[in-house]
Amino acid sequence: MPNVSSITEFLLLAFADTRELQLLHFALFLGIYLAALLGNGLILSAVACHHRLHTPMYFFLLNLALLDVGCISTTLPKAMANALWDTRAISYQGCAAQVFFFLFFISAEYYNLTIMAYDRYVAICKPLHYGSLVGSRACAQMAAAAWGSGFLNAVLHTANTFSLPLCQGNAVDQFFCEIPHILKLSCSDSYLREVWAVLFSIFLAFGCLVFIVLSYVQIFRAVLRMPSSQGRHKAFSTCLPHLAVVSLFISTGIFSYLKPPSIFSPSLDLVVALLYSVVPPALNPLIYSMRNQELKDAVRKLFPYILLKPVIIACLKPSSISSPSLDLVVAVLYSVVPPAEHILICRMRSQELEHTLLAHIQPTINQYSHVLLCQEELSAAP
């Protein structure tokens, strides 16, 4: 039977057998992926661009958006590519990388959600100490701890899993490389050390869950004691989106790993894996922006820069100076440059923005005028 030295690729679980259903799945996942990128990208831009959102709560929300983008980008693009090209293969190195990055992002996201619960606890239960307990330095340290813990967790499990000899073939019964399904391919009892590592991670995750629950018990007790209904409404508006995200994240993960063996089936495993690896990153931006007026206003202010500037550059170029090379430059200007400029432009004050835009546009206008003048001289020459 094959062992780890002879396995060069794994075969992932296909979503469908017929070509039509494969293309349908590709289109569906492409829509979900683009929606997740758009939603999380808007949150990233809004938090980075607007000074009113430079608070600990939005700093951790920015981290959550980054982790969501990383998490969904680890699993879904490969699944889409396999559905589009009618293949199931993933290389051994690609599978190891997928396991590492998925564990890294999913673990760091869970730790980040735990920190966000602490942030809300301090903001509501200890508002007078909020500045000292959740200052900028403390926020940076807690975020670094979340990312670092996720990295160490990913290194531990990836190294343990892929150091095991694999004797049960190379077919993974999942649409991405997942540790429990890879362990099923291992030889005899050699997977027990990874099982102990998984149990240790479950213990840590349970500790985080207890911390989140206790934090919200204290939060709800403090909110219910508030004399003002407006204060209670504001507190609930701040906490409920985070609680919804935590509930979605934890419930799908628990059901995936702790469901009864009696209801095991590959199709059910596939659906559950989609629920905890794809659905939360796509829904989190919607959940957080649904009742957050500050975030809605910040995102709304981004649209003129995002939508109008590329159209103006592309459509108002004089047709008399059209050329393939110039069209290429303009295409780069409206398709590549704006995403890199958006954060910089939004952070400027209005006066600085005006002067910068004028300085940015003036050389282009002068260049166009020079080209037009040269063309007129050439056409007027005998």
C-alpha angles and dihedrals in degrees: 000000000000121000133194093279093059098043112095098163143015129224114229125208113271120229094218142001100220123074094231093056091046091055090045090053090048092054092046094049092044089055092048092047094049091047090052092048092047095047096045092040091055090050091050092049094044094050093044095045104044120067092204088067094052092108131117093257093056092039090061090043088056089052090049091052091050091050092047091053091049094046097051092040090058097060113019104055092056091047090050092048092050091049092048097047095036096239137123101197128118122173122247091246091045091052092050091048091049092052092047098048095041091052091044095053097038093048094045090048092053092049090046090053088052090053090048089056089053090049091054092045092055093043094054105028100034106024094154091059096041095103093052098040098042104029125146093269093048090049092052091048094048092047091048089050091052094049092042093049090050090051094050092047091051093048092049096051097038093050092046095047099046094044090065120098111247116215105157101077128266105275112121112199094217138072090245135026107279125176099234091054093046090050088058087066094054126106122262113304098338091110093067094095090056089048089057090049090051090050090052090052090048089053091053091046090051089051090053090048092052090049091051093048093048091047092054093045088058091043094053091046090053093045094050089053092056111113095209120076089204090056091049091049092050092048093049091047089056097046105036097068091052091046090050092051092048091048092050092046097046099039094053092045094048093048091049096053103027103040115129114269089229091073095047117137132146092238092051091048089052093052093046092049089053090050096056101032103038110020100057096052090049096046101038095080091049092048094049096045097044096085101014109101094180091057092045091052092048092050091046091056090055096060098078090056094042099045109027105041097061091046093051093049094047100041105038097054108122110255091216092071097046117140134152094249093046091047088053092052091048091048089054090047094055100034106035109022100052096063089053093046100046098081093044094048095047093053094057123095116247094256092047089047092054094050093044094050091048091050089047096048100039097072090050091051091048091050092051091048091051092051092049091049092051091050091050091051091049093049091048093051115102 
